[in-house]
Structure formats: structure tokens, C-alpha cells
Amino acid sequence: MRIATRYLASEIYRSSAVVLLALIGLFSFFNLIDELDKVSANFSLGSLLYLQALNLPTQLYELLPIGLLIGAVLALAGLAQRNELVVLRVAGVSGMQLLLSLWLITTPLMVGAFVLSEYITPRAEIQASESSLKLLGRAGGGRLSSGYWFKENNAQSEMRLINIGRLNDKSTVADITIYEFDQNQHLQQFIQAQSGYFADHQLHLQQVQRATLDPNALAALDNATTSSDALSHLDSLDQLAINTELSAERLLARILTPERMAITDLVDYIDYLDQNQLQTDRQTVALWRKIAYPFTLLVMITIAAPISFMQTRRGGAGSKIFIGILVGVGFFMANQLALNLGMLSHWQPWVTALLPSLLALTLALISLIIIENKQRWGRKGQSLHEH
């Protein structure tokens, strides 16, 4: 069985690599065509190709499950066409033994998927965002027309709103506006700065204009009375350091899609949102999906097993490959549907993240059992009919 497992592994790895190269090449080509209109005197074709190269790990991350499914179906269908699976069955290899071998083959891919998910893709995404900022002046992500917004609370129940108009690179920002409120949510300070950077748990502002409101300003406005003292004070400062829980990493977390962040960064960002009483549903679901991502490959290879057994009995590799493609696309759509339904219906995060995989795994195992025992059930039924 070891020799057979190695042979199956070589066939599946080779087929999956070819499928992934084809899919990545196809999607990269379409992305390149879509982005060609951005090429100008300030943004060369070489810069566009560089950004496309930085997106390759992300594309591999997204296409790996469906690539493995199609590659496994292609490999097993080829083995079935050459009657090699029939030889294994005749040698006494049951469907469940074959499935266990397929799971063993998938284990190294799961380790590779974890490395890709945790280390390669997040760093490539950060580098792509920084390069996009430098080359195009934008990085996408959760940006409103007014910029990026962050909310912070301190131990005294005071609140701060931070608006960052532009990100220059990983740690430097520009066009910063800060609103500071007291415990009663009355505005205390209004700060504007041309630029700033994050360092040592502080936001260092440069070229600052700070307006400080007098505590009696609100009462004076309510009573429509005049005061001999100024109700606000305006200061011009070259530099100003503000203690903040916001950091360069948490700033980039706002830009990145949650599923493409490393688990440690995602946990840190969720903790930051929790501390400041902000919604974490999307990020929590993304965390569960990140944890479940390597096991998605196990689901894909399990789906490939009954398809391959159907191939041994009915023939026609092309139709089975087509079924594999349809199942892969259907699984992707079910994942997205579960995400949207879970967010709208307030499902538990683990349910939203794991439900499609668990359902697909259950259906695949049931199909494998039915196909495995169909012939035996048929013989029993024929015997009963004769009696």
C-alpha cells in the first residue's frame, strides 16, 4: 500500500500543480488586461507587472482548494481510465482505505497551505498595499471617501476619533484629524496635522493645529451668553505625540481583507476592536475560516474520492472532471452564501465558517459509502428477488 500511496501522491501532486498553474495564469492574464488602463507616464508597465507578481501568493491562496479538487479528479480519472484503480480494488483495497491514503497524501499540502496562509500571503498583501500606495496613491481596503476612521476609548470613558486621510507607507500617514471627547461625549479638542508616523505606542504628529475648547463653552452656547474669556484656544505646534492603541500593524489590518491576515494579527486586531467597543463579527468569522482553511483541502480530496469511484464503474474522464469543476465552483459559492447569510442572521462564527465544509464532507462520505456498497446491495437485492 505504501508504493500505491506514493504513486497516487505523485499523480495527484503533478495534476494539481498543472491545474494551479493554468488557473493562476488565466486569472493573472485577466487581471493584467483589466489593469492595463492604469498604465501612464507615472505608472509604467513594469510597475503593473510588479504589482501583479505580488498578487500571485493571494491568487494561489484562493485557488488552491479548487485546484486540488480538479487536479485530484483529473489524476484519479486518469488512473481509472488505465484500470489502475481497478487493480487496487482487486488487490483488496477498499474505498475507505483509498480515502485514508488520499488524506495522508493531503497532509503535506495542508502544512503548506498553513504556511501560505500564515506567512506568505499576509506579507505579500502588505507589500502589495505599500507598493500600491507608492505607485498609485491608494491601497483599497476599508477606506471611505473621507479616509480611514478609528475609534478609541480610555479607562476614564473618554473617547477619541481618529481620521487618517492618506497612508503613505507602512508607518507614515498624512492629513490626520483627531476629535477628543470627554465622559459626556462633549468635544474637548480638535487636532489637525499634515503628517505623522507611528512609533513606541504613540502617534507622532507634525505641523499641528490644535483647538482646545473651554469646559464652559457648552453652557455659554446653551445660554447664548458672552464670556470675557475665550471659549477656545488655538495652538500651532511643530510636533505633538499622542498615546494611542493604534499601531502601524493595526492600521494595515484595516486595509487588508480579514481572511488574508495572519491569525496572530487578526487576533490582535479583534482585541483592539473589542477594547474600543467596535463590531468584530466579520473578523471573528474570518478567524474561524483561517483556522479551517487547511482542512478545506481535506474536504476537497474527500469529494474527489467518490467521483473517482464513479469513474471506475461508468467511464468517461471528461464528464467526471466537469463534475469536479462544478462541485468546486458550487463549494465556493456555498462558502460565500454561508458568509453572507451568517452575517445577516447573526449565526455563531464557527457555524458560518465551518458549515459548508462540514456539509460537503458529510455528503462526500455518504456518496463514497453508497458507491462502495452499491454493487453488494445490488447482489443482495437480486438474491432476495430470486428467493
Secondary structure, 3 states (H helix, E strand, C coil): CHHHHHHHHHHHHHHHHHHHHHHHHHHHHHHHHHHHHHCCCCCCHHHHHHHHHHCHHHHHHHHHHHHHHHHHHHHHHHHHHCCHHHHHHHCCCCHHHHHHHHHHHHHHHHHHHHHHHHHHHHHHHHHHHHHHHHHHCCCCCCCECCEEEEEEECCCCCEEEEEEEEECCCCEEEEEEEEEECCCCCEEEEEEEEEEEEECCEEEEEEEEEEEECCCHHHHHHHCCCCCCCCEEEEEEEEEEEECCCCHHHHHHHHCCHHHCCHHHHHHHHHHHHHCCCCCHHHHHHHHHHHHHHHHHHHHHHHHHHHHHHHHHHCCHHHHHHHHHHHHHHHHHHHHHHHHHHHHHCCCHHHHHHHHHHHHHHHHHHHHHHHHHHHHHHHHHHHHHHC
